[in-house]
């Protein structure tokens, strides 16, 4: 959580005829908030570029004076929110990683009741995942009780372009960020994987319109899935997905979709409370 910032007025209340000793004033709340916004911008920018960034590269990506970037990077490094390696490249620091793990744990705990209820009504595996750079990162799962079921593992990662939760995330991204994602080659995992960026963009348009994403054996043969992304004004928060064996997905898809939409509505209410 960001620290609470207060602007304390130290103006002396003595009469004009009284002698006073000038006292330093604290930075204005506006200035302090601006520093926090700039620090957040630098952290996000570095996090979005795998492989670290040099100071000059960071300066090309953000519209800030070089001296300001240098000062903020230095302060963030002292707090271990960033780290600088011997070659001069800037990376996310250990404190950011610790906060990310804590945030994922708390998010999973908060939405666990939604997953439990969804699992109860569909009796299929239910997953909760977050966006992790160019991958989907699974942070919670409740497995189906059926003998034949889809199972991954908490902590595993899937590509974005060929998983239901991944495509739900892609559809929720700002277009400039999506463009950056789609400049990279789309790896083929099965004969059903979409590897043409234009074809994928067309599907993402449908996902935005309908609010639901699908994976029809695009990542793993024999497995299909439906997913919905949970977002706020800043971007995607998480995705809830239901993977099932492909041979029973088609007949159950309308029910799975309806129950997932209901679960997502409940999750959004919980997250906005």
LINGI-V12573 format. One record per backbone hydrogen bond with DSSP energy under -1.0 kcal/mol. CO is the residue of the C=O (numbers start at 1). NH is the residue of the N-H. If there is no record, write none. Layout:
co->CO nh->NH
co->CO nh->NH
//
This chain:
co->15 nh->18
co->28 nh->32
co->29 nh->33
co->30 nh->34
co->31 nh->35
co->32 nh->36
co->33 nh->37
co->34 nh->38
co->35 nh->39
co->36 nh->40
co->37 nh->41
co->38 nh->42
co->39 nh->43
co->40 nh->44
co->41 nh->45
co->42 nh->46
co->43 nh->47
co->44 nh->48
co->46 nh->49
co->49 nh->52
co->53 nh->90
co->54 nh->58
co->55 nh->59
co->56 nh->60
co->58 nh->62
co->62 nh->64
co->65 nh->69
co->66 nh->70
co->67 nh->71
co->68 nh->72
co->69 nh->73
co->70 nh->74
co->71 nh->75
co->72 nh->76
co->73 nh->77
co->74 nh->78
co->75 nh->79
co->76 nh->81
co->76 nh->82
co->77 nh->80
co->80 nh->95
co->81 nh->93
co->83 nh->91
co->85 nh->88
co->89 nh->85
co->90 nh->53
co->91 nh->83
co->93 nh->97
co->94 nh->98
co->95 nh->99
co->96 nh->100
co->97 nh->101
co->98 nh->102
co->99 nh->103
co->100 nh->104
co->101 nh->105
co->102 nh->106
co->103 nh->107
co->104 nh->108
co->105 nh->109
co->106 nh->110
co->107 nh->111
co->111 nh->115
co->112 nh->116
co->113 nh->117
co->114 nh->118
co->115 nh->119
co->116 nh->120
co->117 nh->121
co->118 nh->122
co->119 nh->123
co->126 nh->142
co->127 nh->241
co->128 nh->139
co->128 nh->140
co->129 nh->239
co->130 nh->137
co->132 nh->135
co->135 nh->132
co->136 nh->158
co->137 nh->130
co->138 nh->155
co->140 nh->128
co->142 nh->126
co->153 nh->156
co->156 nh->138
co->158 nh->136
co->163 nh->167
co->164 nh->168
co->165 nh->169
co->166 nh->170
co->167 nh->171
co->169 nh->172
co->170 nh->173
co->174 nh->178
co->175 nh->179
co->176 nh->180
co->177 nh->181
co->178 nh->182
co->181 nh->184
co->190 nh->193
co->196 nh->200
co->197 nh->201
co->198 nh->202
co->199 nh->203
co->200 nh->204
co->201 nh->205
co->202 nh->206
co->203 nh->207
co->204 nh->208
co->205 nh->209
co->206 nh->210
co->207 nh->211
co->213 nh->227
co->215 nh->225
co->220 nh->223
co->222 nh->246
co->223 nh->217
co->224 nh->244
co->225 nh->215
co->226 nh->242
co->227 nh->213
co->228 nh->240
co->230 nh->237
co->230 nh->238
co->232 nh->235
co->235 nh->232
co->238 nh->230
co->239 nh->129
co->240 nh->228
co->241 nh->127
co->242 nh->226
co->244 nh->224
co->245 nh->248
co->248 nh->252
co->249 nh->253
co->252 nh->256
co->253 nh->257
co->254 nh->258
co->255 nh->259
co->256 nh->260
co->257 nh->261
co->258 nh->262
co->259 nh->263
co->260 nh->264
co->261 nh->265
co->262 nh->266
co->263 nh->267
co->264 nh->268
co->265 nh->269
co->266 nh->270
co->267 nh->271
co->268 nh->272
//
